[in-house]
Amino acid sequence: MMAAYTGARTTGFASPATGAVEGPIDLAAVLSLTAPGRYPVRVAGASWTGIS
């Protein structure tokens, strides 16, 4: 897993977006996972790649 970017090790010019850094996304808040019938699922692989 990749470490979170903190901006502590930057080089060159400062990014103009340093003030727009957001925290992690809370899936429970975004997807209303407390509602009945909603289950988060992690999918891996490429078995559906190219299917339309």
CHARMM internal coordinates of N, CA and C (Angstrom, degrees):
IC EDIT
DIST 1 N 1 CA 1.4466
DIST 1 CA 1 C 1.5214
ANGL 1 N 1 CA 1 C 108.12
DIST 1 C 2 N 1.2994
ANGL 1 CA 1 C 2 N 116.06
DIHE 1 N 1 CA 1 C 2 N 142.15
DIST 2 N 2 CA 1.4603
ANGL 1 C 2 N 2 CA 120.78
DIHE 1 CA 1 C 2 N 2 CA -179.19
DIST 2 CA 2 C 1.5232
ANGL 2 N 2 CA 2 C 110.16
DIHE 1 C 2 N 2 CA 2 C -80.91
DIST 2 C 3 N 1.3146
ANGL 2 CA 2 C 3 N 115.19
DIHE 2 N 2 CA 2 C 3 N 145.14
DIST 3 N 3 CA 1.4596
ANGL 2 C 3 N 3 CA 120.65
DIHE 2 CA 2 C 3 N 3 CA 176.75
DIST 3 CA 3 C 1.5286
ANGL 3 N 3 CA 3 C 109.49
DIHE 2 C 3 N 3 CA 3 C -74.74
DIST 3 C 4 N 1.3060
ANGL 3 CA 3 C 4 N 116.67
DIHE 3 N 3 CA 3 C 4 N 150.63
DIST 4 N 4 CA 1.4556
ANGL 3 C 4 N 4 CA 121.32
DIHE 3 CA 3 C 4 N 4 CA 178.98
DIST 4 CA 4 C 1.5262
ANGL 4 N 4 CA 4 C 109.80
DIHE 3 C 4 N 4 CA 4 C -68.80
DIST 4 C 5 N 1.3023
ANGL 4 CA 4 C 5 N 116.66
DIHE 4 N 4 CA 4 C 5 N 140.58
DIST 5 N 5 CA 1.4582
ANGL 4 C 5 N 5 CA 121.79
DIHE 4 CA 4 C 5 N 5 CA 178.74
DIST 5 CA 5 C 1.5193
ANGL 5 N 5 CA 5 C 109.17
DIHE 4 C 5 N 5 CA 5 C -78.41
DIST 5 C 6 N 1.3236
ANGL 5 CA 5 C 6 N 116.80
DIHE 5 N 5 CA 5 C 6 N 124.84
DIST 6 N 6 CA 1.4558
ANGL 5 C 6 N 6 CA 120.67
DIHE 5 CA 5 C 6 N 6 CA 179.80
DIST 6 CA 6 C 1.5146
ANGL 6 N 6 CA 6 C 113.18
DIHE 5 C 6 N 6 CA 6 C -107.02
DIST 6 C 7 N 1.3382
ANGL 6 CA 6 C 7 N 117.86
DIHE 6 N 6 CA 6 C 7 N -13.59
DIST 7 N 7 CA 1.4537
ANGL 6 C 7 N 7 CA 120.98
DIHE 6 CA 6 C 7 N 7 CA -179.69
DIST 7 CA 7 C 1.5016
ANGL 7 N 7 CA 7 C 113.69
DIHE 6 C 7 N 7 CA 7 C 83.27
DIST 7 C 8 N 1.3354
ANGL 7 CA 7 C 8 N 118.21
DIHE 7 N 7 CA 7 C 8 N 5.65
DIST 8 N 8 CA 1.4567
ANGL 7 C 8 N 8 CA 121.50
DIHE 7 CA 7 C 8 N 8 CA -176.72
DIST 8 CA 8 C 1.5259
ANGL 8 N 8 CA 8 C 112.06
DIHE 7 C 8 N 8 CA 8 C -73.87
DIST 8 C 9 N 1.3220
ANGL 8 CA 8 C 9 N 118.39
DIHE 8 N 8 CA 8 C 9 N -29.09
DIST 9 N 9 CA 1.4657
ANGL 8 C 9 N 9 CA 121.40
DIHE 8 CA 8 C 9 N 9 CA -176.64
DIST 9 CA 9 C 1.5281
ANGL 9 N 9 CA 9 C 109.81
DIHE 8 C 9 N 9 CA 9 C -112.22
DIST 9 C 10 N 1.3045
ANGL 9 CA 9 C 10 N 117.15
DIHE 9 N 9 CA 9 C 10 N 73.77
DIST 10 N 10 CA 1.4562
ANGL 9 C 10 N 10 CA 121.34
DIHE 9 CA 9 C 10 N 10 CA 179.28
DIST 10 CA 10 C 1.5190
ANGL 10 N 10 CA 10 C 110.23
DIHE 9 C 10 N 10 CA 10 C -106.85
DIST 10 C 11 N 1.3101
ANGL 10 CA 10 C 11 N 116.47
DIHE 10 N 10 CA 10 C 11 N 155.25
DIST 11 N 11 CA 1.4590
ANGL 10 C 11 N 11 CA 122.05
DIHE 10 CA 10 C 11 N 11 CA 176.41
DIST 11 CA 11 C 1.5195
ANGL 11 N 11 CA 11 C 108.57
DIHE 10 C 11 N 11 CA 11 C -133.69
DIST 11 C 12 N 1.2942
ANGL 11 CA 11 C 12 N 116.87
DIHE 11 N 11 CA 11 C 12 N 159.33
DIST 12 N 12 CA 1.4577
ANGL 11 C 12 N 12 CA 120.54
DIHE 11 CA 11 C 12 N 12 CA 177.37
DIST 12 CA 12 C 1.5120
ANGL 12 N 12 CA 12 C 111.71
DIHE 11 C 12 N 12 CA 12 C 75.06
DIST 12 C 13 N 1.3282
ANGL 12 CA 12 C 13 N 115.29
DIHE 12 N 12 CA 12 C 13 N -143.49
DIST 13 N 13 CA 1.4613
ANGL 12 C 13 N 13 CA 120.83
DIHE 12 CA 12 C 13 N 13 CA -178.21
DIST 13 CA 13 C 1.5250
ANGL 13 N 13 CA 13 C 110.86
DIHE 12 C 13 N 13 CA 13 C -78.36
DIST 13 C 14 N 1.2995
ANGL 13 CA 13 C 14 N 115.96
DIHE 13 N 13 CA 13 C 14 N 146.83
DIST 14 N 14 CA 1.4652
ANGL 13 C 14 N 14 CA 120.79
DIHE 13 CA 13 C 14 N 14 CA 176.73
DIST 14 CA 14 C 1.5246
ANGL 14 N 14 CA 14 C 109.32
DIHE 13 C 14 N 14 CA 14 C -70.38
DIST 14 C 15 N 1.3026
ANGL 14 CA 14 C 15 N 116.00
DIHE 14 N 14 CA 14 C 15 N 143.83
DIST 15 N 15 CA 1.4630
ANGL 14 C 15 N 15 CA 120.84
DIHE 14 CA 14 C 15 N 15 CA 179.29
DIST 15 CA 15 C 1.5241
ANGL 15 N 15 CA 15 C 110.29
DIHE 14 C 15 N 15 CA 15 C -72.53
DIST 15 C 16 N 1.3289
ANGL 15 CA 15 C 16 N 117.81
DIHE 15 N 15 CA 15 C 16 N 136.51
DIST 16 N 16 CA 1.4675
ANGL 15 C 16 N 16 CA 119.21
DIHE 15 CA 15 C 16 N 16 CA 176.80
DIST 16 CA 16 C 1.5294
ANGL 16 N 16 CA 16 C 112.10
DIHE 15 C 16 N 16 CA 16 C -71.41
DIST 16 C 17 N 1.3350
ANGL 16 CA 16 C 17 N 117.29
DIHE 16 N 16 CA 16 C 17 N -9.83
DIST 17 N 17 CA 1.4599
ANGL 16 C 17 N 17 CA 120.80
DIHE 16 CA 16 C 17 N 17 CA -177.76
DIST 17 CA 17 C 1.5275
ANGL 17 N 17 CA 17 C 112.86
DIHE 16 C 17 N 17 CA 17 C -99.73
DIST 17 C 18 N 1.3220
ANGL 17 CA 17 C 18 N 119.00
DIHE 17 N 17 CA 17 C 18 N 14.79
DIST 18 N 18 CA 1.4652
ANGL 17 C 18 N 18 CA 120.19
DIHE 17 CA 17 C 18 N 18 CA -177.83
DIST 18 CA 18 C 1.5188
ANGL 18 N 18 CA 18 C 112.28
DIHE 17 C 18 N 18 CA 18 C -64.11
DIST 18 C 19 N 1.3079
ANGL 18 CA 18 C 19 N 118.50
DIHE 18 N 18 CA 18 C 19 N -26.37
DIST 19 N 19 CA 1.4552
ANGL 18 C 19 N 19 CA 121.02
DIHE 18 CA 18 C 19 N 19 CA 177.72
DIST 19 CA 19 C 1.5143
ANGL 19 N 19 CA 19 C 113.27
DIHE 18 C 19 N 19 CA 19 C -81.14
DIST 19 C 20 N 1.3264
ANGL 19 CA 19 C 20 N 118.01
DIHE 19 N 19 CA 19 C 20 N -6.61
DIST 20 N 20 CA 1.4558
ANGL 19 C 20 N 20 CA 121.90
DIHE 19 CA 19 C 20 N 20 CA -177.02
DIST 20 CA 20 C 1.5247
ANGL 20 N 20 CA 20 C 112.72
DIHE 19 C 20 N 20 CA 20 C -106.23
DIST 20 C 21 N 1.3331
ANGL 20 CA 20 C 21 N 117.83
DIHE 20 N 20 CA 20 C 21 N 17.45
DIST 21 N 21 CA 1.4555
ANGL 20 C 21 N 21 CA 120.88
DIHE 20 CA 20 C 21 N 21 CA 179.58
DIST 21 CA 21 C 1.5218
ANGL 21 N 21 CA 21 C 108.81
DIHE 20 C 21 N 21 CA 21 C -71.54
DIST 21 C 22 N 1.3292
ANGL 21 CA 21 C 22 N 116.14
DIHE 21 N 21 CA 21 C 22 N 128.36
DIST 22 N 22 CA 1.4554
ANGL 21 C 22 N 22 CA 121.45
DIHE 21 CA 21 C 22 N 22 CA -177.89
DIST 22 CA 22 C 1.5218
ANGL 22 N 22 CA 22 C 110.33
DIHE 21 C 22 N 22 CA 22 C -108.56
DIST 22 C 23 N 1.2851
ANGL 22 CA 22 C 23 N 116.49
DIHE 22 N 22 CA 22 C 23 N 160.55
DIST 23 N 23 CA 1.4549
ANGL 22 C 23 N 23 CA 122.36
DIHE 22 CA 22 C 23 N 23 CA 177.41
DIST 23 CA 23 C 1.5213
ANGL 23 N 23 CA 23 C 110.89
DIHE 22 C 23 N 23 CA 23 C -78.84
DIST 23 C 24 N 1.3220
ANGL 23 CA 23 C 24 N 116.60
DIHE 23 N 23 CA 23 C 24 N -178.56
DIST 24 N 24 CA 1.4630
ANGL 23 C 24 N 24 CA 120.17
DIHE 23 CA 23 C 24 N 24 CA 179.81
DIST 24 CA 24 C 1.5270
ANGL 24 N 24 CA 24 C 111.62
DIHE 23 C 24 N 24 CA 24 C -68.07
DIST 24 C 25 N 1.3111
ANGL 24 CA 24 C 25 N 116.50
DIHE 24 N 24 CA 24 C 25 N 155.93
DIST 25 N 25 CA 1.4603
ANGL 24 C 25 N 25 CA 122.46
DIHE 24 CA 24 C 25 N 25 CA -179.99
DIST 25 CA 25 C 1.5247
ANGL 25 N 25 CA 25 C 109.12
DIHE 24 C 25 N 25 CA 25 C -83.70
DIST 25 C 26 N 1.3137
ANGL 25 CA 25 C 26 N 116.89
DIHE 25 N 25 CA 25 C 26 N 131.39
DIST 26 N 26 CA 1.4567
ANGL 25 C 26 N 26 CA 122.21
DIHE 25 CA 25 C 26 N 26 CA 176.40
DIST 26 CA 26 C 1.5248
ANGL 26 N 26 CA 26 C 107.81
DIHE 25 C 26 N 26 CA 26 C -95.74
DIST 26 C 27 N 1.3406
ANGL 26 CA 26 C 27 N 116.95
DIHE 26 N 26 CA 26 C 27 N 101.96
DIST 27 N 27 CA 1.4632
ANGL 26 C 27 N 27 CA 120.61
DIHE 26 CA 26 C 27 N 27 CA -176.71
DIST 27 CA 27 C 1.5255
ANGL 27 N 27 CA 27 C 112.65
DIHE 26 C 27 N 27 CA 27 C -61.90
DIST 27 C 28 N 1.3168
ANGL 27 CA 27 C 28 N 117.46
DIHE 27 N 27 CA 27 C 28 N -33.28
DIST 28 N 28 CA 1.4630
ANGL 27 C 28 N 28 CA 120.09
DIHE 27 CA 27 C 28 N 28 CA 179.55
DIST 28 CA 28 C 1.5276
ANGL 28 N 28 CA 28 C 110.93
DIHE 27 C 28 N 28 CA 28 C -62.43
DIST 28 C 29 N 1.3273
ANGL 28 CA 28 C 29 N 117.00
DIHE 28 N 28 CA 28 C 29 N -37.04
DIST 29 N 29 CA 1.4613
ANGL 28 C 29 N 29 CA 120.38
DIHE 28 CA 28 C 29 N 29 CA 179.43
DIST 29 CA 29 C 1.5267
ANGL 29 N 29 CA 29 C 111.58
DIHE 28 C 29 N 29 CA 29 C -77.12
DIST 29 C 30 N 1.3209
ANGL 29 CA 29 C 30 N 117.75
DIHE 29 N 29 CA 29 C 30 N -37.63
DIST 30 N 30 CA 1.4602
ANGL 29 C 30 N 30 CA 121.51
DIHE 29 CA 29 C 30 N 30 CA -176.72
DIST 30 CA 30 C 1.5267
ANGL 30 N 30 CA 30 C 111.60
DIHE 29 C 30 N 30 CA 30 C -74.04
DIST 30 C 31 N 1.3251
ANGL 30 CA 30 C 31 N 117.53
DIHE 30 N 30 CA 30 C 31 N -41.67
DIST 31 N 31 CA 1.4602
ANGL 30 C 31 N 31 CA 121.33
DIHE 30 CA 30 C 31 N 31 CA -173.52
DIST 31 CA 31 C 1.5208
ANGL 31 N 31 CA 31 C 114.38
DIHE 30 C 31 N 31 CA 31 C -99.63
DIST 31 C 32 N 1.3087
ANGL 31 CA 31 C 32 N 119.04
DIHE 31 N 31 CA 31 C 32 N 3.14
DIST 32 N 32 CA 1.4721
ANGL 31 C 32 N 32 CA 123.07
DIHE 31 CA 31 C 32 N 32 CA -177.59
DIST 32 CA 32 C 1.5207
ANGL 32 N 32 CA 32 C 110.44
DIHE 31 C 32 N 32 CA 32 C 50.96
DIST 32 C 33 N 1.3227
ANGL 32 CA 32 C 33 N 116.76
DIHE 32 N 32 CA 32 C 33 N 58.56
DIST 33 N 33 CA 1.4562
ANGL 32 C 33 N 33 CA 121.27
DIHE 32 CA 32 C 33 N 33 CA -176.38
DIST 33 CA 33 C 1.5165
ANGL 33 N 33 CA 33 C 113.38
DIHE 32 C 33 N 33 CA 33 C -70.06
DIST 33 C 34 N 1.3214
ANGL 33 CA 33 C 34 N 117.89
DIHE 33 N 33 CA 33 C 34 N -6.95
DIST 34 N 34 CA 1.4597
ANGL 33 C 34 N 34 CA 119.88
DIHE 33 CA 33 C 34 N 34 CA 176.82
DIST 34 CA 34 C 1.5197
ANGL 34 N 34 CA 34 C 111.68
DIHE 33 C 34 N 34 CA 34 C -80.70
DIST 34 C 35 N 1.3315
ANGL 34 CA 34 C 35 N 117.79
DIHE 34 N 34 CA 34 C 35 N -12.70
DIST 35 N 35 CA 1.4612
ANGL 34 C 35 N 35 CA 121.24
DIHE 34 CA 34 C 35 N 35 CA 177.94
DIST 35 CA 35 C 1.5290
ANGL 35 N 35 CA 35 C 109.75
DIHE 34 C 35 N 35 CA 35 C -69.50
DIST 35 C 36 N 1.3281
ANGL 35 CA 35 C 36 N 118.43
DIHE 35 N 35 CA 35 C 36 N 142.63
DIST 36 N 36 CA 1.4670
ANGL 35 C 36 N 36 CA 119.74
DIHE 35 CA 35 C 36 N 36 CA -179.83
DIST 36 CA 36 C 1.5226
ANGL 36 N 36 CA 36 C 111.79
DIHE 35 C 36 N 36 CA 36 C -64.47
DIST 36 C 37 N 1.3022
ANGL 36 CA 36 C 37 N 115.66
DIHE 36 N 36 CA 36 C 37 N 141.26
DIST 37 N 37 CA 1.4601
ANGL 36 C 37 N 37 CA 120.58
DIHE 36 CA 36 C 37 N 37 CA 176.65
DIST 37 CA 37 C 1.5124
ANGL 37 N 37 CA 37 C 114.92
DIHE 36 C 37 N 37 CA 37 C 86.00
DIST 37 C 38 N 1.3167
ANGL 37 CA 37 C 38 N 119.37
DIHE 37 N 37 CA 37 C 38 N 9.60
DIST 38 N 38 CA 1.4716
ANGL 37 C 38 N 38 CA 121.59
DIHE 37 CA 37 C 38 N 38 CA 178.01
DIST 38 CA 38 C 1.5173
ANGL 38 N 38 CA 38 C 108.89
DIHE 37 C 38 N 38 CA 38 C -114.27
DIST 38 C 39 N 1.3202
ANGL 38 CA 38 C 39 N 115.27
DIHE 38 N 38 CA 38 C 39 N 120.02
DIST 39 N 39 CA 1.4530
ANGL 38 C 39 N 39 CA 121.12
DIHE 38 CA 38 C 39 N 39 CA -177.14
DIST 39 CA 39 C 1.5264
ANGL 39 N 39 CA 39 C 109.62
DIHE 38 C 39 N 39 CA 39 C -130.36
DIST 39 C 40 N 1.3213
ANGL 39 CA 39 C 40 N 118.24
DIHE 39 N 39 CA 39 C 40 N 127.06
DIST 40 N 40 CA 1.4693
ANGL 39 C 40 N 40 CA 119.50
DIHE 39 CA 39 C 40 N 40 CA 176.14
DIST 40 CA 40 C 1.5249
ANGL 40 N 40 CA 40 C 109.93
DIHE 39 C 40 N 40 CA 40 C -73.96
DIST 40 C 41 N 1.3298
ANGL 40 CA 40 C 41 N 116.18
DIHE 40 N 40 CA 40 C 41 N 138.37
DIST 41 N 41 CA 1.4622
ANGL 40 C 41 N 41 CA 122.18
DIHE 40 CA 40 C 41 N 41 CA -179.06
DIST 41 CA 41 C 1.5180
ANGL 41 N 41 CA 41 C 108.29
DIHE 40 C 41 N 41 CA 41 C -133.19
DIST 41 C 42 N 1.3255
ANGL 41 CA 41 C 42 N 117.17
DIHE 41 N 41 CA 41 C 42 N 134.10
DIST 42 N 42 CA 1.4618
ANGL 41 C 42 N 42 CA 121.84
DIHE 41 CA 41 C 42 N 42 CA 175.43
DIST 42 CA 42 C 1.5283
ANGL 42 N 42 CA 42 C 107.42
DIHE 41 C 42 N 42 CA 42 C -100.86
DIST 42 C 43 N 1.3180
ANGL 42 CA 42 C 43 N 116.38
DIHE 42 N 42 CA 42 C 43 N 127.05
DIST 43 N 43 CA 1.4606
ANGL 42 C 43 N 43 CA 122.29
DIHE 42 CA 42 C 43 N 43 CA -177.96
DIST 43 CA 43 C 1.5041
ANGL 43 N 43 CA 43 C 108.85
DIHE 42 C 43 N 43 CA 43 C -116.21
DIST 43 C 44 N 1.3263
ANGL 43 CA 43 C 44 N 116.83
DIHE 43 N 43 CA 43 C 44 N 136.44
DIST 44 N 44 CA 1.4551
ANGL 43 C 44 N 44 CA 121.82
DIHE 43 CA 43 C 44 N 44 CA 178.09
DIST 44 CA 44 C 1.5208
ANGL 44 N 44 CA 44 C 108.61
DIHE 43 C 44 N 44 CA 44 C -132.80
DIST 44 C 45 N 1.3169
ANGL 44 CA 44 C 45 N 115.57
DIHE 44 N 44 CA 44 C 45 N 154.68
DIST 45 N 45 CA 1.4615
ANGL 44 C 45 N 45 CA 120.41
DIHE 44 CA 44 C 45 N 45 CA 177.61
DIST 45 CA 45 C 1.5136
ANGL 45 N 45 CA 45 C 111.71
DIHE 44 C 45 N 45 CA 45 C 107.57
DIST 45 C 46 N 1.3147
ANGL 45 CA 45 C 46 N 114.78
DIHE 45 N 45 CA 45 C 46 N 175.62
DIST 46 N 46 CA 1.4675
ANGL 45 C 46 N 46 CA 120.73
DIHE 45 CA 45 C 46 N 46 CA -176.56
DIST 46 CA 46 C 1.5141
ANGL 46 N 46 CA 46 C 111.39
DIHE 45 C 46 N 46 CA 46 C -124.28
DIST 46 C 47 N 1.3311
ANGL 46 CA 46 C 47 N 118.17
DIHE 46 N 46 CA 46 C 47 N 28.04
DIST 47 N 47 CA 1.4598
ANGL 46 C 47 N 47 CA 120.02
DIHE 46 CA 46 C 47 N 47 CA -175.96
DIST 47 CA 47 C 1.5283
ANGL 47 N 47 CA 47 C 113.03
DIHE 46 C 47 N 47 CA 47 C -66.63
DIST 47 C 48 N 1.3175
ANGL 47 CA 47 C 48 N 118.34
DIHE 47 N 47 CA 47 C 48 N -24.12
DIST 48 N 48 CA 1.4681
ANGL 47 C 48 N 48 CA 121.06
DIHE 47 CA 47 C 48 N 48 CA 179.74
DIST 48 CA 48 C 1.5264
ANGL 48 N 48 CA 48 C 112.88
DIHE 47 C 48 N 48 CA 48 C -102.16
DIST 48 C 49 N 1.3105
ANGL 48 CA 48 C 49 N 117.79
DIHE 48 N 48 CA 48 C 49 N 9.25
DIST 49 N 49 CA 1.4378
ANGL 48 C 49 N 49 CA 121.48
DIHE 48 CA 48 C 49 N 49 CA -179.21
DIST 49 CA 49 C 1.5306
ANGL 49 N 49 CA 49 C 110.14
DIHE 48 C 49 N 49 CA 49 C -68.74
DIST 49 C 50 N 1.3059
ANGL 49 CA 49 C 50 N 117.01
DIHE 49 N 49 CA 49 C 50 N 129.16
DIST 50 N 50 CA 1.4630
ANGL 49 C 50 N 50 CA 121.96
DIHE 49 CA 49 C 50 N 50 CA 177.90
DIST 50 CA 50 C 1.5056
ANGL 50 N 50 CA 50 C 114.51
DIHE 49 C 50 N 50 CA 50 C 86.00
DIST 50 C 51 N 1.3151
ANGL 50 CA 50 C 51 N 119.94
DIHE 50 N 50 CA 50 C 51 N 1.44
DIST 51 N 51 CA 1.4637
ANGL 50 C 51 N 51 CA 122.41
DIHE 50 CA 50 C 51 N 51 CA 179.23
DIST 51 CA 51 C 1.5212
ANGL 51 N 51 CA 51 C 108.13
DIHE 50 C 51 N 51 CA 51 C -92.54
DIST 51 C 52 N 1.3177
ANGL 51 CA 51 C 52 N 115.80
DIHE 51 N 51 CA 51 C 52 N 131.16
DIST 52 N 52 CA 1.4696
ANGL 51 C 52 N 52 CA 118.49
DIHE 51 CA 51 C 52 N 52 CA 179.27
DIST 52 CA 52 C 1.4973
ANGL 52 N 52 CA 52 C 111.40
DIHE 51 C 52 N 52 CA 52 C -124.43
END
COOR INIT
IC SEED 1 N 1 CA 1 C
IC BUILD
